Amino acid sequence: MREVWSGNVKPPFVVWDVQARMPELAYTTVMTTVVRLAEKGLLDAERVPGQRAVSYEAAGLPEDFLVRTSRERVDELVRLYGDAAFAAFAARLDRLTDDQRKRLKLLSEQ
């Protein structure tokens, strides 16, 4: 995803475009990784008309991924640990600086 998000691989791209940036990796390794990233929702995939190829592009920005993944992880922690997770979050919030509190408030409003 770093290659895609950095713009080193221009959208829309095919697996060969990514593999060209990482020649030390086998094509099948890159293809498997790209397919899995699409399955996880990080890449949008579209079949190239008249070909077997699939073109890809980022489904969002790195910030979108971080927000979504963070929320999923928090949900998982709460599901696994319930009130103990909430207590751990609360203890951590008590240690935030004023600047961190401001940033947290802005992030939570998104």
MDTraj code that builds the backbone (N, CA, C; nanometers):
import mdtraj as md
import numpy as np

residues = "MET ARG GLU VAL TRP SER GLY ASN VAL LYS PRO PRO PHE VAL VAL TRP ASP VAL GLN ALA ARG MET PRO GLU LEU ALA TYR THR THR VAL MET THR THR VAL VAL ARG LEU ALA GLU LYS GLY LEU LEU ASP ALA GLU ARG VAL PRO GLY GLN ARG ALA VAL SER TYR GLU ALA ALA GLY LEU PRO GLU ASP PHE LEU VAL ARG THR SER ARG GLU ARG VAL ASP GLU LEU VAL ARG LEU TYR GLY ASP ALA ALA PHE ALA ALA PHE ALA ALA ARG LEU ASP ARG LEU THR ASP ASP GLN ARG LYS ARG LEU LYS LEU LEU SER GLU GLN".split()
xyz = np.array([
    [0.0832, -0.1191, 0.0000],
    [0.0000, 0.0000, 0.0000],
    [0.0874, 0.1250, 0.0000],
    [0.2050, 0.1147, 0.0559],
    [0.2948, 0.2305, 0.0565],
    [0.3250, 0.2769, -0.0861],
    [0.3478, 0.1823, -0.1762],
    [0.3761, 0.2182, -0.3158],
    [0.2556, 0.2856, -0.3810],
    [0.1382, 0.2394, -0.3493],
    [0.0163, 0.2968, -0.4061],
    [-0.0104, 0.4340, -0.3465],
    [-0.0123, 0.4419, -0.2129],
    [-0.0439, 0.5686, -0.1461],
    [0.0605, 0.6769, -0.1735],
    [0.1849, 0.6372, -0.1963],
    [0.2897, 0.7370, -0.2216],
    [0.2845, 0.7909, -0.3642],
    [0.2081, 0.7246, -0.4506],
    [0.1989, 0.7670, -0.5901],
    [0.3049, 0.7044, -0.6786],
    [0.3855, 0.6147, -0.6227],
    [0.4868, 0.5467, -0.7041],
    [0.4235, 0.4546, -0.8086],
    [0.3044, 0.4059, -0.7792],
    [0.2278, 0.3260, -0.8745],
    [0.1038, 0.4081, -0.9067],
    [0.0924, 0.4490, -1.0326],
    [-0.0157, 0.5394, -1.0738],
    [-0.1458, 0.4624, -1.0985],
    [-0.2566, 0.5136, -1.0464],
    [-0.3852, 0.4463, -1.0705],
    [-0.4424, 0.4819, -1.2068],
    [-0.5224, 0.3959, -1.2641],
    [-0.5394, 0.2568, -1.2230],
    [-0.4161, 0.1762, -1.2631],
    [-0.3879, 0.0726, -1.1876],
    [-0.2690, -0.0081, -1.2152],
    [-0.3067, -0.1550, -1.2194],
    [-0.2185, -0.2332, -1.2783],
    [-0.2330, -0.3785, -1.2796],
    [-0.1188, -0.4362, -1.1968],
    [-0.1269, -0.5641, -1.1697],
    [-0.0267, -0.6295, -1.0844],
    [0.1147, -0.6085, -1.1389],
    [0.1311, -0.6121, -1.2716],
    [0.2647, -0.5932, -1.3303],
    [0.3247, -0.4588, -1.2894],
    [0.2415, -0.3555, -1.2759],
    [0.2919, -0.2233, -1.2371],
    [0.3518, -0.2259, -1.0965],
    [0.2876, -0.2977, -1.0079],
    [0.3387, -0.3094, -0.8704],
    [0.4639, -0.3962, -0.8698],
    [0.4590, -0.5055, -0.9422],
    [0.5722, -0.5983, -0.9446],
    [0.6959, -0.5310, -1.0024],
    [0.6776, -0.4398, -1.0972],
    [0.7916, -0.3674, -1.1551],
    [0.8626, -0.2829, -1.0501],
    [0.7907, -0.2399, -0.9481],
    [0.8505, -0.1615, -0.8394],
    [0.9212, -0.2501, -0.7374],
    [0.8924, -0.3809, -0.7426],
    [0.9478, -0.4758, -0.6461],
    [1.0004, -0.5982, -0.7194],
    [1.1017, -0.5822, -0.8029],
    [1.1482, -0.6935, -0.8858],
    [1.2043, -0.8119, -0.8069],
    [1.2358, -0.7905, -0.6823],
    [1.2878, -0.9006, -0.6009],
    [1.1773, -0.9990, -0.5602],
    [1.0510, -0.9588, -0.5785],
    [0.9384, -1.0449, -0.5436],
    [0.8830, -1.1144, -0.6680],
    [0.8394, -1.2365, -0.6500],
    [0.7777, -1.3105, -0.7599],
    [0.6438, -1.2468, -0.7956],
    [0.6092, -1.2548, -0.9235],
    [0.4806, -1.2007, -0.9699],
    [0.3655, -1.2595, -0.8894],
    [0.3690, -1.3905, -0.8640],
    [0.2586, -1.4545, -0.7917],
    [0.2463, -1.4024, -0.6490],
    [0.3589, -1.3686, -0.5874],
    [0.3563, -1.3115, -0.4526],
    [0.2875, -1.1754, -0.4539],
    [0.3245, -1.0930, -0.5507],
    [0.2640, -0.9601, -0.5626],
    [0.1159, -0.9730, -0.5961],
    [0.0820, -1.0633, -0.6878],
    [-0.0577, -1.0829, -0.7260],
    [-0.1415, -1.1255, -0.6055],
    [-0.0924, -1.2199, -0.5287],
    [-0.1650, -1.2661, -0.4104],
    [-0.1855, -1.1512, -0.3119],
    [-0.0831, -1.0722, -0.2931],
    [-0.0928, -0.9593, -0.1995],
    [-0.1930, -0.8558, -0.2477],
    [-0.1876, -0.8221, -0.3759],
    [-0.2804, -0.7229, -0.4312],
    [-0.4246, -0.7739, -0.4204],
    [-0.4471, -0.8990, -0.4523],
    [-0.5815, -0.9570, -0.4426],
    [-0.6306, -0.9515, -0.2983],
    [-0.5456, -0.9854, -0.2046],
    [-0.5859, -0.9828, -0.0629],
    [-0.6147, -0.8407, -0.0152],
    [-0.5372, -0.7438, -0.0630],
    [-0.5645, -0.6043, -0.0275],
    [-0.6998, -0.5598, -0.0818],
    [-0.7345, -0.6068, -0.1996],
    [-0.8666, -0.5761, -0.2563],
    [-0.9770, -0.6443, -0.1750],
    [-0.9556, -0.7686, -0.1358],
    [-1.0540, -0.8401, -0.0545],
    [-1.0775, -0.7710, 0.0793],
    [-0.9724, -0.7076, 0.1337],
    [-0.9838, -0.6371, 0.2615],
    [-1.0395, -0.4959, 0.2457],
    [-1.0642, -0.4552, 0.1221],
    [-1.1226, -0.3239, 0.0992],
    [-1.0244, -0.2094, 0.0875],
    [-0.8950, -0.2400, 0.0806],
    [-0.7946, -0.1348, 0.0654],
    [-0.7769, -0.0917, -0.0792],
    [-0.8104, -0.1818, -0.1706],
    [-0.8020, -0.1516, -0.3134],
    [-0.9367, -0.1788, -0.3780],
    [-0.9730, -0.0951, -0.4739],
    [-1.0893, -0.1210, -0.5587],
    [-1.0392, -0.1940, -0.6824],
    [-1.1109, -0.2970, -0.7233],
    [-1.0709, -0.3779, -0.8386],
    [-1.1769, -0.3693, -0.9473],
    [-1.1295, -0.3660, -1.0719],
    [-1.2205, -0.3637, -1.1869],
    [-1.1569, -0.4414, -1.3013],
    [-1.2341, -0.5322, -1.3584],
    [-1.1833, -0.6118, -1.4695],
    [-1.1594, -0.5213, -1.5895],
    [-1.0447, -0.5411, -1.6565],
    [-1.0114, -0.4653, -1.7778],
    [-1.0930, -0.5242, -1.8922],
    [-1.1751, -0.4429, -1.9600],
    [-1.2601, -0.4952, -2.0675],
    [-1.1787, -0.5659, -2.1764],
    [-1.2250, -0.6835, -2.2139],
    [-1.1616, -0.7590, -2.3212],
    [-1.0325, -0.8292, -2.2821],
    [-0.9968, -0.8268, -2.1531],
    [-0.8734, -0.8912, -2.1079],
    [-0.9001, -0.9717, -1.9808],
    [-0.8036, -1.0519, -1.9443],
    [-0.8118, -1.1252, -1.8173],
    [-0.7635, -1.0396, -1.7016],
    [-0.6971, -0.9285, -1.7328],
    [-0.6368, -0.8433, -1.6302],
    [-0.7422, -0.7721, -1.5458],
    [-0.7008, -0.7374, -1.4267],
    [-0.7826, -0.6580, -1.3352],
    [-0.7032, -0.5321, -1.3032],
    [-0.7700, -0.4173, -1.3067],
    [-0.7021, -0.2935, -1.2686],
    [-0.7445, -0.2577, -1.1261],
    [-0.6545, -0.1909, -1.0575],
    [-0.6752, -0.1579, -0.9165],
    [-0.6472, -0.0106, -0.8927],
    [-0.7065, 0.0404, -0.7856],
    [-0.6698, 0.1722, -0.7344],
    [-0.7043, 0.1744, -0.5864],
    [-0.6420, 0.2669, -0.5152],
    [-0.6645, 0.2766, -0.3706],
    [-0.8107, 0.3072, -0.3422],
    [-0.8650, 0.2398, -0.2427],
    [-1.0044, 0.2618, -0.2039],
    [-1.0178, 0.3814, -0.1109],
    [-0.9077, 0.4359, -0.0665],
    [-0.9099, 0.5506, 0.0236],
    [-0.7688, 0.5943, 0.0554],
    [-0.7600, 0.6922, 0.1415],
    [-0.6310, 0.7454, 0.1846],
    [-0.5782, 0.6679, 0.3045],
    [-0.4498, 0.6810, 0.3344],
    [-0.3967, 0.6125, 0.4530],
    [-0.4729, 0.6494, 0.5801],
    [-0.5146, 0.7755, 0.5893],
    [-0.5884, 0.8208, 0.7074],
    [-0.7207, 0.7458, 0.7211],
    [-0.7872, 0.7198, 0.6074],
    [-0.9128, 0.6445, 0.6098],
    [-0.8897, 0.5043, 0.6645],
    [-0.7820, 0.4431, 0.6197],
    [-0.7469, 0.3092, 0.6665],
    [-0.7203, 0.3089, 0.8168],
    [-0.6440, 0.4076, 0.8638],
    [-0.6118, 0.4133, 1.0065],
    [-0.7365, 0.4316, 1.0915],
    [-0.8262, 0.5172, 1.0479],
    [-0.9499, 0.5400, 1.1235],
    [-1.0328, 0.4122, 1.1294],
    [-1.0538, 0.3499, 1.0122],
    [-1.1346, 0.2290, 1.0072],
    [-1.0720, 0.1161, 1.0893],
    [-0.9430, 0.0953, 1.0705],
    [-0.8754, -0.0133, 1.1411],
    [-0.8723, 0.0101, 1.2918],
    [-0.8484, 0.1333, 1.3320],
    [-0.8470, 0.1657, 1.4754],
    [-0.9815, 0.1352, 1.5388],
    [-1.0873, 0.1765, 1.4712],
    [-1.2219, 0.1511, 1.5252],
    [-1.2518, 0.0014, 1.5318],
    [-1.2098, -0.0720, 1.4295],
    [-1.2302, -0.2167, 1.4307],
    [-1.1550, -0.2818, 1.5461],
    [-1.0321, -0.2369, 1.5715],
    [-0.9519, -0.2949, 1.6796],
    [-1.0120, -0.2635, 1.8155],
    [-1.0605, -0.1410, 1.8327],
    [-1.1246, -0.1044, 1.9593],
    [-1.2483, -0.1904, 1.9810],
    [-1.3296, -0.2063, 1.8765],
    [-1.4484, -0.2921, 1.8882],
    [-1.4098, -0.4338, 1.9286],
    [-1.3016, -0.4829, 1.8703],
    [-1.2548, -0.6175, 1.9031],
    [-1.2098, -0.6267, 2.0488],
    [-1.1362, -0.5272, 2.0954],
    [-1.0920, -0.5273, 2.2357],
    [-1.2104, -0.5228, 2.3315],
    [-1.3088, -0.4408, 2.2998],
    [-1.4276, -0.4315, 2.3859],
    [-1.5040, -0.5632, 2.3830],
    [-1.5145, -0.6240, 2.2651],
    [-1.5831, -0.7527, 2.2564],
    [-1.5110, -0.8591, 2.3405],
    [-1.3778, -0.8592, 2.3338],
    [-1.3000, -0.9602, 2.4065],
    [-1.2921, -0.9350, 2.5564],
    [-1.2748, -0.8065, 2.5952],
    [-1.2433, -0.7763, 2.7345],
    [-1.3471, -0.6917, 2.8070],
    [-1.4501, -0.6462, 2.7366],
    [-1.5595, -0.5740, 2.7998],
    [-1.5151, -0.4553, 2.8836],
    [-1.5614, -0.4509, 3.0086],
    [-1.5342, -0.3383, 3.0969],
    [-1.3853, -0.3184, 3.1247],
    [-1.3078, -0.4250, 3.1215],
    [-1.1636, -0.4122, 3.1438],
    [-1.1004, -0.3282, 3.0326],
    [-1.1485, -0.3420, 2.9112],
    [-1.0976, -0.2601, 2.8006],
    [-1.1335, -0.1140, 2.8233],
    [-1.2578, -0.0880, 2.8642],
    [-1.2988, 0.0498, 2.8913],
    [-1.2144, 0.1110, 3.0035],
    [-1.1859, 0.0333, 3.1059],
    [-1.1037, 0.0831, 3.2168],
    [-0.9628, 0.1161, 3.1683],
    [-0.9083, 0.0330, 3.0819],
    [-0.7742, 0.0593, 3.0278],
    [-0.7738, 0.1847, 2.9412],
    [-0.8782, 0.2043, 2.8599],
    [-0.8887, 0.3262, 2.7784],
    [-0.8994, 0.4490, 2.8680],
    [-0.9815, 0.4400, 2.9708],
    [-1.0002, 0.5538, 3.0613],
    [-0.8699, 0.5894, 3.1314],
    [-0.7950, 0.4905, 3.1744],
    [-0.6668, 0.5167, 3.2412],
    [-0.5707, 0.5862, 3.1456],
    [-0.5735, 0.5454, 3.0217],
    [-0.4856, 0.6079, 2.9216],
    [-0.5280, 0.7515, 2.8935],
    [-0.6570, 0.7764, 2.8886],
    [-0.7078, 0.9122, 2.8640],
    [-0.6652, 1.0088, 2.9741],
    [-0.6559, 0.9580, 3.0958],
    [-0.6145, 1.0436, 3.2091],
    [-0.4717, 1.0948, 3.1936],
    [-0.3907, 1.0290, 3.1099],
    [-0.2501, 1.0674, 3.0937],
    [-0.2251, 1.1556, 2.9716],
    [-0.3305, 1.1915, 2.8968],
    [-0.3127, 1.2727, 2.7765],
    [-0.2739, 1.4164, 2.8103],
    [-0.1901, 1.4730, 2.7246],
    [-0.1578, 1.6157, 2.7372],
    [-0.2744, 1.6969, 2.6819],
    [-0.2740, 1.8271, 2.7068],
    [-0.3799, 1.9133, 2.6533],
    [-0.3830, 1.9073, 2.5013],
    [-0.2650, 1.9073, 2.4396],
    [-0.2587, 1.9007, 2.2934],
    [-0.3174, 1.7692, 2.2424],
    [-0.2852, 1.6602, 2.3076],
    [-0.3397, 1.5301, 2.2679],
    [-0.4917, 1.5275, 2.2836],
    [-0.5425, 1.5897, 2.3900],
    [-0.6874, 1.5956, 2.4114],
    [-0.7562, 1.6723, 2.2993],
    [-0.6953, 1.7826, 2.2556],
    [-0.7527, 1.8616, 2.1458],
    [-0.7562, 1.7795, 2.0174],
    [-0.6450, 1.7098, 1.9878],
    [-0.6402, 1.6273, 1.8674],
    [-0.7417, 1.5131, 1.8740],
    [-0.7548, 1.4546, 1.9909],
    [-0.8507, 1.3460, 2.0087],
    [-0.9935, 1.3954, 1.9861],
    [-1.0232, 1.5131, 2.0377],
    [-1.1577, 1.5691, 2.0180],
    [-1.1854, 1.5915, 1.8700],
    [-1.0874, 1.6468, 1.7984],
    [-1.1045, 1.6685, 1.6539],
    [-1.1237, 1.5358, 1.5791],
    [-1.0433, 1.4375, 1.6137],
    [-1.0547, 1.3064, 1.5479],
    [-1.1886, 1.2400, 1.5762],
    [-1.2377, 1.2539, 1.6966],
    [-1.3628, 1.1866, 1.7319],
    [-1.4828, 1.2496, 1.6640],
    [-1.4678, 1.3716, 1.6150],
    [-1.5774, 1.4408, 1.5467],
    [-1.5841, 1.4058, 1.3981],
    [-1.4876, 1.3312, 1.3495],
    [-1.4866, 1.2950, 1.2062],
    [-1.5818, 1.1823, 1.1781],
])
top = md.Topology()
chain = top.add_chain()
for i, resn in enumerate(residues, 1):
    res = top.add_residue(resn, chain, resSeq=i)
    for name in ("N", "CA", "C"):
        top.add_atom(name, md.element.get_by_symbol(name[0]), res)
traj = md.Trajectory(xyz[None], top)
